[in-house]
Amino acid sequence: MTIGLLSLFAESEHDSGAAPLLSANEFGTQFGLLPREKIELMARRKMIQAKGEIEDEQFQPASLDLRLGARAYRVRASFLPGKAYSVGERFDALKSADDEINIDGNGAVLERGCVYVIPLIEHLNLPDSIFAIANPKSSTGRLDIFTRLITDKSDVFDRVVRGYQGPLYAEVSPRSFSVRVHKGSKLNQIRFRRLNSQQFEGTDFGINAKELRERHQRMPFVDTDLELRRNGLVLRVGLSAEPVEGVIGYRAQKHADILDVDRTSAYRIADYWDPVRARPDRRLILDPDEFYILASRERLQVPPDLAAEMVPIDPAMGAFRVHYAGFFDPGFGAGANNRPCARAVFEVRSHEVPFFLEDGQVIGRLVYEKMAEPPQLLYGASAVSNYQAQGLKLSKHFRME
């Protein structure tokens, strides 16, 4: 028997009452992205709620991992509910009785090329001074799983308006591999920004170029000369020979086996990826609609009091897309003696026509934003920091052989 989304959430433990007031003593006087300690406080204050307990491992230095609920729904097309409707009200027109999938227990397979909407275990009860931003987890992007957050009465993806009270949904569309997911699988993450009254209508929270240059002198953001565009750190693709057999990237195979998103170090690279090796001219031709994993030429780091997001270098560069799972926690890439030690990984797809990339070509930019306060535990300080000193690296699901 199919259970519709409206009745499903009627049975959940979501409290639709007024959001708790913030305490200055608890949240301090700082504004910006909230660190783990404040996100944990939000959970204790019921601003973040779940059916059951929120797991400790969901809390990251500056974000919260979100979990899939027990049911997935296959839909004909991606959609947004719009300002006047809930997801449940829009949903019935896009599914049939055969489109409900139980992902509890042994999980279920989400087929490559299909679109699914999955209610999440977590839901929100935000105060008026906090809004949220979501993005795919790094491992999700490297598997070419396209996922976005949807909320009720919204006309944008991956944004949760300040004061939002309601459920959360993930739109999930595997692009390269069919994947097995389970109740509790973590495909995307959410971060929370606290605003003062003058920032309520703001849209740009990045640090400006002047401050970036000053900070780079004290603690370098990259291991090369600082290059900025539109208040963001320029990143260039690296296509020169790597130490390991000249491999400068990977291309996803078309007909690989199913991959379980909850299994780490479980799969052979050769069963899912073809290596891309350096050419003498240090160029790469992107084939249309093929998916590539590449890396930046620069090594970078994120200071403890900042977070960073990878954004397009220029919207006019429409011949290819870098599929960003691009959020970098405080402490990412921090090496010995405050030197940058990690490369950025790019998930790249060309559209419609082949496209030439050259070694050192600009491919993205990194926008830095201030934390409300530095997290006590930085990225790289725990065993689950899978990409801390990464070079060219696939997702954590693959083992090196």
C-alpha positions in Angstrom: 0.0 0.0 0.0 1.5 3.4 -1.0 1.9 6.0 1.6 1.8 9.6 0.2 4.3 12.2 1.3 1.7 14.2 3.1 0.6 11.4 5.3 4.1 10.2 5.7 5.1 13.4 7.4 1.9 13.6 9.3 3.2 10.5 11.1 6.7 11.9 11.8 7.8 13.6 15.0 8.2 17.1 13.4 7.2 19.9 15.7 5.7 22.7 13.7 5.6 25.1 16.6 7.4 28.4 16.8 11.1 28.2 16.6 13.0 28.7 19.9 14.5 32.1 20.5 18.3 32.4 20.3 20.2 33.0 23.5 23.1 35.5 23.1 24.9 33.6 25.8 24.6 30.3 23.9 25.2 31.6 20.4 27.6 34.4 21.1 27.7 37.7 19.3 29.4 36.5 16.1 27.7 36.1 12.8 28.6 33.8 9.9 28.7 30.1 9.2 28.1 28.1 12.4 30.7 25.6 13.6 30.0 22.1 14.7 29.5 23.1 18.4 26.7 25.5 17.5 25.1 23.0 15.1 25.0 20.6 18.0 23.4 23.3 20.1 20.8 23.8 17.4 20.0 20.1 17.6 19.7 20.2 21.4 17.4 23.3 21.1 15.2 21.4 18.5 16.0 23.7 15.7 17.2 20.6 13.9 15.0 17.6 14.5 14.9 14.0 13.4 12.8 10.9 13.8 15.2 9.1 16.2 18.6 10.4 17.3 21.0 12.5 15.3 24.2 10.5 15.1 27.5 12.1 16.3 29.2 11.3 13.0 26.8 13.5 11.1 28.3 16.6 12.7 31.2 18.0 10.6 33.4 21.0 11.4 31.0 23.4 9.7 28.1 21.3 8.4 25.6 18.5 9.2 25.3 15.3 7.1 21.7 14.6 6.1 20.2 11.1 6.0 17.9 9.5 3.5 14.5 8.3 4.9 13.0 4.9 4.5 11.3 5.5 1.1 12.3 6.8 -2.3 9.9 7.9 -5.0 10.8 7.7 -8.7 9.5 10.8 -10.6 9.3 11.6 -14.2 11.2 14.9 -13.9 12.9 17.2 -11.5 10.6 19.8 -10.0 10.3 22.6 -7.5 7.1 23.1 -5.5 7.0 26.9 -5.9 6.2 29.5 -3.3 2.6 28.4 -2.8 2.9 24.7 -2.5 4.5 22.0 -0.4 6.5 19.2 -2.0 3.8 16.7 -1.1 1.1 18.8 -2.9 3.2 18.9 -6.1 4.4 15.3 -5.8 1.3 13.3 -6.5 1.2 14.6 -10.1 4.7 13.2 -10.8 4.5 9.7 -9.5 2.3 6.6 -9.7 1.5 3.8 -7.2 4.4 1.7 -8.6 7.0 4.4 -8.0 7.5 4.0 -4.3 10.7 2.2 -3.3 11.4 0.8 0.1 15.1 1.5 0.9 15.0 0.3 4.5 16.8 -2.9 5.5 18.9 -4.1 2.6 18.4 -0.9 0.7 17.4 -0.5 -3.0 19.0 0.4 -6.3 18.6 3.8 -7.8 19.0 3.4 -11.6 21.3 5.5 -13.6 19.5 8.3 -15.5 16.4 8.2 -13.3 15.2 10.9 -10.9 14.1 10.2 -7.4 12.8 12.3 -4.5 13.6 11.0 -1.0 12.2 12.5 2.2 15.1 13.0 4.7 15.1 11.9 8.3 16.0 15.4 9.5 13.7 18.4 9.4 14.1 22.0 10.6 12.6 24.5 12.9 14.9 27.6 12.2 14.7 30.9 14.0 14.4 34.1 11.9 18.1 34.8 12.1 19.4 31.6 10.5 19.2 30.2 7.0 20.8 27.2 5.5 22.7 26.1 2.4 23.1 22.5 1.1 25.4 20.8 -1.3 26.4 17.2 -2.2 29.0 15.5 0.0 32.4 15.2 -1.6 32.0 11.4 -2.1 28.6 11.9 -3.7 30.0 14.3 -6.3 32.9 12.0 -7.1 30.4 9.2 -7.9 28.5 11.6 -10.3 25.3 11.4 -8.2 23.4 14.5 -8.9 21.6 15.5 -5.7 19.9 18.7 -4.5 17.9 19.7 -1.4 14.2 20.7 -1.8 12.0 22.4 0.8 8.3 23.2 0.9 7.2 26.5 -0.7 10.4 27.1 -2.4 11.4 28.0 -6.0 15.2 27.3 -5.6 17.3 24.2 -4.8 19.8 23.9 -2.0 18.6 26.9 0.0 16.5 27.0 3.1 15.0 30.4 4.0 15.5 31.9 7.4 12.8 30.9 9.8 11.9 27.7 7.8 9.8 25.1 9.7 9.3 21.9 7.8 10.6 18.7 6.2 13.6 18.3 3.9 13.8 16.3 0.7 16.7 15.1 -1.5 16.4 15.0 -5.3 18.7 12.2 -6.4 19.7 11.3 -9.9 22.7 8.9 -10.5 24.4 9.9 -13.7 27.3 7.4 -14.3 26.6 4.4 -12.0 23.5 2.8 -10.7 23.8 2.9 -6.9 22.4 1.1 -3.9 21.2 3.4 -1.1 19.8 2.6 2.3 17.8 4.4 5.0 20.4 6.5 6.7 22.7 6.9 3.7 24.3 10.3 3.6 24.4 12.0 0.2 24.3 15.7 1.0 25.1 18.1 3.8 23.7 21.3 5.1 25.4 24.3 6.7 23.9 27.1 8.7 24.6 30.8 8.5 23.6 33.2 11.3 22.8 36.8 10.1 22.6 40.1 11.8 19.6 42.4 11.0 21.6 44.2 8.3 22.3 40.9 6.5 18.8 39.6 6.1 18.5 40.6 2.5 22.2 39.9 1.6 23.3 37.4 -0.9 27.1 37.8 -1.0 29.0 36.7 2.1 32.4 36.0 0.7 35.6 37.8 1.8 36.7 40.6 -0.5 39.9 40.6 -2.5 41.7 43.1 -0.3 41.2 41.0 2.8 42.1 37.8 0.9 45.5 39.3 -0.1 46.2 40.5 3.4 45.4 37.1 4.9 47.4 35.3 2.2 50.5 37.1 3.4 50.0 35.7 6.9 48.9 32.2 6.0 49.0 31.3 2.3 45.8 30.0 0.7 47.7 28.3 -2.1 51.3 27.1 -2.8 51.5 29.4 -5.9 51.1 33.2 -6.4 47.7 34.3 -5.3 45.4 34.9 -8.3 41.9 36.4 -7.6 38.9 37.0 -9.8 35.6 38.4 -8.5 36.7 38.0 -4.9 37.5 34.3 -5.4 40.7 32.3 -5.6 41.4 31.1 -9.1 42.0 27.3 -9.6 43.6 25.8 -12.6 43.4 22.3 -13.8 46.5 20.1 -13.6 47.2 17.9 -16.7 50.9 17.3 -16.5 52.3 13.9 -15.6 51.6 12.5 -12.2 54.0 10.3 -10.3 51.7 7.2 -10.7 52.0 6.0 -14.3 51.3 9.5 -15.7 47.6 9.3 -14.6 46.1 12.8 -14.6 42.5 11.9 -14.3 39.8 9.2 -14.5 36.8 8.7 -16.8 33.7 6.8 -15.7 32.9 3.6 -17.5 29.5 3.4 -19.2 28.4 0.0 -18.0 29.8 -0.7 -14.6 28.3 -2.7 -11.9 26.0 -1.4 -9.1 27.8 0.5 -6.3 26.7 0.6 -2.7 27.2 4.2 -1.4 27.6 2.9 2.2 30.6 0.7 1.5 34.1 2.2 1.7 37.3 0.9 0.2 35.2 -1.9 -1.3 35.6 -1.6 -5.1 38.4 -1.9 -7.6 39.1 1.3 -9.5 39.5 -0.7 -12.8 35.9 -2.0 -12.5 34.5 1.5 -12.7 37.0 3.9 -14.1 39.4 4.2 -17.0 42.6 6.1 -16.3 43.4 9.3 -18.2 47.1 9.6 -18.9 49.1 12.8 -19.6 49.7 13.7 -23.2 53.0 15.3 -24.4 51.1 18.5 -25.3 49.5 18.5 -21.8 46.0 18.7 -23.2 42.8 16.7 -22.7 39.8 16.5 -25.0 36.6 16.1 -23.1 34.2 13.8 -24.9 30.6 14.9 -24.8 28.6 13.6 -21.8 31.5 11.7 -20.4 32.3 12.2 -16.7 35.8 12.9 -15.6 37.7 13.3 -12.3 40.5 15.8 -12.5 42.5 17.8 -10.0 43.8 21.3 -9.6 47.4 22.3 -10.3 47.5 24.2 -7.1 47.6 22.9 -3.6 45.4 24.8 -1.2 44.2 25.2 2.4 41.3 26.7 4.4 42.2 28.6 7.5 40.5 27.6 10.8 38.2 30.6 10.9 37.1 30.3 7.3 35.2 27.9 5.1 35.2 27.9 1.3 33.0 27.0 -1.6 33.9 26.2 -5.2 31.9 28.2 -7.7 32.0 28.6 -11.5 34.7 30.9 -12.8 32.4 32.4 -15.3 28.8 31.4 -16.2 29.6 32.2 -19.9 31.9 29.1 -20.0 29.0 26.9 -21.0 30.8 24.3 -23.1 31.6 22.1 -20.0 30.4 21.9 -16.4 32.4 21.3 -13.3 29.9 19.4 -11.1 30.8 20.9 -7.8 30.4 19.1 -4.6 32.4 22.0 -3.6 32.3 22.9 0.1 35.6 22.9 2.0 35.6 22.7 5.8 37.9 24.8 8.1 41.3 23.2 8.3 41.0 21.4 4.9 44.4 21.1 3.3 46.4 22.5 6.2 49.8 21.0 6.2 53.0 21.3 8.3 54.1 24.8 9.0 50.8 26.2 7.7 51.6 25.2 4.2 48.8 24.1 1.8 48.9 20.4 1.1 45.7 19.4 -0.7 44.6 19.7 -4.3 41.0 20.5 -5.2 39.2 17.7 -7.1 37.0 18.6 -10.1 34.1 16.5 -11.4 33.8 17.6 -15.0 31.4 16.9 -17.9 31.4 18.4 -21.4 28.1 19.1 -23.0 27.1 18.6 -26.7 30.6 19.1 -28.2 34.1 17.9 -27.5 36.1 20.5 -25.5 39.9 21.1 -25.2 41.4 21.6 -21.8 45.0 22.6 -21.4 47.3 22.2 -18.4 46.8 25.3 -16.2 43.5 26.4 -17.7 41.3 28.2 -15.3 38.4 26.0 -14.3 36.9 27.3 -11.1 37.3 29.7 -8.2 37.2 29.3 -4.4 35.2 31.8 -2.4 36.1 32.1 1.3 33.6 33.0 4.0 34.0 33.7 7.7 32.9 31.3 10.4 31.0 32.7 13.3 33.9 31.1 15.3 36.5 28.4 14.5 35.3 24.9 15.2 37.1 23.1 18.0 37.8 20.1 15.8 39.1 21.0 12.3 38.9 19.0 9.2 41.8 16.6 9.1 41.8 16.1 12.9 39.6 13.0 12.8 39.7 9.6 11.1 36.8 10.4 8.8 38.7 13.2 7.0 39.0 11.2 3.9 40.4 13.8 1.6 42.7 15.9 3.9 46.0 15.7 2.0 44.6 14.5 -1.3 46.1 14.7 -4.7 44.1 13.3 -7.6 41.7 11.0 -5.6 38.5 9.1 -6.3 35.8 8.7 -3.7 36.3 6.8 -0.5 34.5 3.8 -2.0 37.5 2.7 -4.1 40.6 1.0 -2.8 44.1 1.6 -4.0 45.7 -1.5 -5.4 
